[in-house]
Amino acid sequence: MKDREAERLIADLLARCTFPEPGARPDAGGPPADGSDVASPATGGGADEVVAGVSGGADSLALLVLARAAGLRVTAVHVDHGLRPGSAGEADLVAAAAERFGADFRSERVVVEPGSDLEQRARDARLAILGPEAMTGHTADDQAETVLLNLLRGAGPPGLAAMTPGHRHPILALRRSETEALCRAVGLDPVLDPSNHDPRFRRNRVRHELLPLMGDIAERDPVPLLARTADLARAARDHVEREAAGLDPTDTAAVARAPAPVAQAALRRWLVDERGHPPSAAELDRVMAVVRHEVVACQVSGGRRIARRHGVLRIERG
């Protein structure tokens, strides 16, 4: 009986996931603002071979179970940041789960030094190992948190669009409670990461303080509302990006005539730095001052100077 219940739950959850069809070329699901979800082939020798980041938590274990149920050949990759005692042993749990569900397994270790932006640096290190095509176990709850975090950072529509549904984020429509239920149904005991309750990390405060407060004030679950906000922002962002694709960002007259969101999108794409980071809002404002002939040049990140000559913008390096 329990096996049949687990099968029914897996079938129900799979119907809301965005895994690629076995043998099909994965598609990241749309053009993101930062380029991180650009469509690309699956890793490995075949189009149904995928890499999944599996930390041992409920979300990533559910990702592993569902990816295998979708008929994909999965390599589960566990990345140990060495940030807390016993973290290396969690790889054994992931290895056992991978073996049980017929996936390959790989364990990696990175060194992330303590200091500022620890959470972001750990995330960047993990993504560098997993690769740009890897699947991650982000859920609708993570999407809601990302919308709020980006809002607190002052992001516009590209940031509020948050994560793009698609083959890199195949369980983005699922709730965290559902991944936990799936783990119980199939007899997996997820890792409970104590750092997920550490108030030093802003995401944890959003998760444990802000979202419950919003729910109390609204008298409803805010997660579906925030996920819908991301969908609407993504549609607006994608429309603007399509318009911006036809605009020459070096042509000051054309940029000045364009609607502000389109002009900013074209400049943002042109001025992405060597690390793949787009310019800040303040930098875009400075560049627009050059476009409007208010100043002849300005500085942006990466030691670059944006100068105007005969109505044309160019990048000069110090």
C-alpha positions in Angstrom: 0.0 0.0 0.0 2.7 2.4 0.9 4.5 1.8 -2.4 1.3 2.5 -4.3 0.8 5.7 -2.3 4.4 6.8 -3.1 3.9 6.0 -6.8 0.7 8.1 -6.9 2.5 11.0 -5.1 5.4 10.8 -7.6 3.0 10.8 -10.6 1.2 13.9 -9.1 4.3 15.8 -8.5 5.9 14.9 -11.9 2.9 16.4 -13.7 3.9 19.8 -12.3 7.6 19.5 -13.0 9.5 20.7 -16.0 12.0 17.9 -16.6 13.2 17.4 -20.2 11.8 14.5 -22.1 14.3 11.7 -22.2 16.2 12.1 -25.4 15.1 15.8 -25.9 17.4 18.7 -25.8 17.0 20.6 -22.5 15.7 24.2 -22.7 16.2 26.5 -19.7 12.7 27.9 -20.1 13.4 31.5 -21.3 16.0 34.2 -21.4 17.0 35.2 -17.8 18.4 38.6 -16.9 21.8 37.2 -15.8 22.2 34.6 -18.6 22.5 31.8 -16.1 19.7 29.7 -17.6 20.7 30.0 -21.3 19.5 26.9 -23.1 22.2 24.3 -23.6 22.6 20.6 -24.1 22.5 18.3 -21.1 25.9 17.3 -19.7 27.3 14.0 -20.6 27.2 12.0 -23.8 23.4 11.9 -24.3 20.6 14.4 -24.3 18.9 12.6 -21.4 22.0 12.7 -19.1 21.7 15.4 -16.5 23.7 16.6 -13.5 21.7 17.4 -10.3 23.0 19.2 -7.3 22.0 17.1 -4.3 22.9 18.5 -0.9 21.0 15.8 1.1 18.1 18.1 2.0 14.5 17.3 1.2 14.3 19.5 -1.9 17.4 18.1 -3.6 16.6 14.5 -2.7 13.1 15.0 -4.1 14.8 16.4 -7.3 16.9 13.2 -7.5 13.8 10.9 -7.1 11.7 12.8 -9.5 14.4 13.1 -12.2 14.9 9.3 -12.1 11.1 8.8 -12.2 11.1 11.0 -15.3 13.4 8.6 -17.0 16.6 10.7 -17.0 20.1 9.4 -16.4 21.2 11.4 -13.4 24.6 12.2 -11.9 24.0 13.4 -8.3 26.7 15.8 -7.3 27.3 16.6 -3.6 29.4 19.7 -2.9 30.8 20.0 0.6 31.8 23.5 1.6 33.4 22.4 4.8 31.5 25.2 6.7 30.2 23.0 9.6 31.3 19.9 11.4 30.1 16.6 9.9 29.2 18.1 6.5 31.5 15.7 4.7 29.4 12.7 6.1 26.3 14.0 4.3 27.9 12.9 1.0 27.4 9.3 2.2 23.6 9.9 2.5 23.5 11.3 -1.0 25.6 8.4 -2.4 23.2 5.9 -0.8 20.2 7.6 -2.2 21.8 7.8 -5.7 22.6 4.1 -5.6 19.1 3.2 -4.4 17.4 5.1 -7.2 19.9 4.2 -10.0 21.8 7.4 -10.3 25.5 8.0 -10.6 27.2 9.9 -7.8 30.1 12.4 -7.5 31.4 14.1 -4.4 33.2 17.4 -4.6 34.8 19.7 -1.9 35.5 23.4 -2.0 37.0 25.8 0.4 35.0 28.8 1.3 36.7 31.1 3.7 34.7 32.8 6.5 33.9 36.5 5.9 31.4 38.8 4.3 28.9 37.5 1.7 29.6 33.9 2.9 26.3 32.6 1.6 26.7 34.1 -1.9 30.3 33.0 -2.2 29.4 29.4 -1.1 26.6 29.4 -3.7 28.9 30.7 -6.4 31.5 28.0 -5.6 28.8 25.3 -5.7 27.5 26.5 -9.1 31.0 26.7 -10.5 31.4 23.0 -9.7 28.0 21.9 -10.8 28.2 23.7 -14.1 25.7 26.0 -15.9 23.4 23.2 -17.1 23.0 21.5 -13.7 19.5 21.0 -12.2 18.9 22.4 -8.7 16.1 21.6 -6.3 14.6 25.1 -5.9 10.9 25.1 -5.0 8.1 27.7 -5.1 9.1 28.7 -1.5 12.6 29.4 -2.7 11.1 31.5 -5.6 9.1 33.6 -3.2 12.1 34.2 -1.0 14.2 35.2 -4.0 11.5 37.7 -5.1 11.6 39.3 -1.6 15.4 39.3 -1.4 15.7 41.0 -4.8 13.0 43.5 -3.8 14.9 44.4 -0.7 18.0 44.8 -2.8 16.2 47.4 -5.0 15.8 45.2 -8.1 13.5 46.0 -11.0 11.6 43.5 -13.2 14.7 41.5 -14.1 15.3 40.8 -10.4 11.7 40.3 -9.5 11.5 37.7 -12.3 13.6 35.6 -10.0 14.4 32.0 -11.2 13.2 31.0 -14.7 11.1 27.8 -14.7 12.5 25.2 -17.0 15.0 22.3 -17.0 17.5 23.9 -14.7 14.8 24.5 -12.1 12.4 21.6 -12.8 10.6 21.4 -9.4 10.0 25.2 -9.1 6.2 24.7 -9.0 6.4 22.4 -6.0 6.2 23.4 -2.4 8.8 22.6 0.2 6.1 20.7 2.2 5.6 18.5 -0.9 9.3 17.6 -1.2 9.3 16.7 2.5 6.2 14.5 2.0 7.9 12.8 -1.0 11.0 12.0 1.1 8.8 10.5 3.8 6.8 8.5 1.2 9.9 6.8 -0.2 11.7 6.4 3.1 14.5 9.0 2.7 15.7 10.8 5.8 16.9 14.3 4.6 19.8 16.2 6.2 18.7 19.0 8.4 21.1 21.9 7.9 21.3 24.0 11.0 22.6 26.9 8.9 19.1 27.2 7.5 18.1 28.8 10.8 21.1 31.1 11.2 19.8 34.7 11.4 23.1 36.0 10.0 21.8 35.0 6.6 19.2 37.3 5.2 17.4 34.5 3.3 16.7 32.8 6.6 15.2 35.9 8.1 13.0 36.2 5.0 12.0 32.6 5.4 11.4 32.4 9.1 10.3 36.0 9.9 9.2 38.0 6.9 7.1 35.4 5.0 5.2 34.3 8.2 4.5 37.9 9.0 3.3 38.6 5.5 1.0 35.6 5.7 -0.4 36.8 9.1 -1.1 40.3 7.7 -2.6 39.1 4.4 -4.4 36.2 6.1 -3.3 34.0 3.2 -0.3 32.1 2.0 2.0 34.7 0.3 4.1 32.2 -1.6 1.7 31.7 -4.6 1.2 35.4 -4.8 5.0 36.1 -5.0 5.5 33.3 -7.5 2.8 34.9 -9.7 4.6 38.2 -9.3 7.8 36.5 -10.6 5.8 35.2 -13.6 4.4 38.6 -14.5 7.8 40.3 -14.0 9.4 37.6 -16.2 6.9 38.2 -19.0 7.5 42.0 -18.8 11.3 41.4 -18.8 11.2 39.1 -21.7 9.1 41.6 -23.8 11.6 44.4 -23.0 14.5 42.1 -23.8 13.1 41.3 -27.2 12.6 45.0 -28.0 16.1 45.7 -26.7 17.7 43.1 -29.0 17.0 45.4 -32.0 18.6 48.5 -30.4 22.2 49.4 -30.9 23.4 50.4 -27.4 26.3 52.4 -28.8 24.0 54.7 -30.8 23.2 57.6 -28.4 20.4 59.0 -30.6 18.7 55.6 -30.8 19.1 54.9 -27.1 17.8 58.4 -26.2 14.7 57.9 -28.3 13.9 54.4 -26.9 11.6 53.9 -24.0 13.6 53.9 -20.8 13.2 50.2 -19.9 14.3 49.2 -23.5 17.3 51.6 -23.4 18.4 50.3 -20.0 18.0 46.7 -21.1 20.2 47.2 -24.2 22.8 49.0 -22.1 22.6 46.4 -19.4 23.3 43.6 -21.9 26.2 45.6 -23.5 27.9 46.4 -20.2 27.9 43.0 -18.5 31.3 42.7 -16.9 33.9 39.9 -17.2 32.3 38.1 -14.3 28.9 38.1 -16.1 27.5 40.7 -13.7 25.2 43.4 -15.2 25.7 47.1 -14.3 24.0 48.5 -11.3 21.1 51.0 -11.5 23.5 53.8 -10.5 25.9 52.8 -13.3 23.1 52.8 -15.8 22.0 56.3 -14.7 25.6 57.5 -15.2 25.7 56.0 -18.7 22.3 57.6 -19.6 23.8 60.9 -18.5 26.4 60.4 -21.2 23.7 59.4 -23.7 21.8 62.6 -23.0 25.0 64.7 -23.5 24.9 65.8 -19.8 28.5 64.6 -19.4 31.1 63.3 -21.9 32.1 60.1 -20.1 31.6 58.1 -16.9 33.1 55.2 -15.0 31.5 51.8 -14.5 32.7 48.6 -12.9 35.8 46.7 -14.1 37.9 49.8 -14.5 35.9 50.8 -17.6 35.2 54.3 -18.9 32.1 54.8 -21.1 32.8 57.7 -23.4 30.8 59.4 -26.2 32.3 60.6 -29.5 30.3 61.8 -32.5 27.1 60.3 -31.1 28.7 56.8 -30.5 29.4 55.2 -27.1 32.5 53.2 -26.6 34.2 51.3 -23.8 37.6 52.5 -22.8 39.8 50.6 -20.4 42.2 52.2 -18.0 
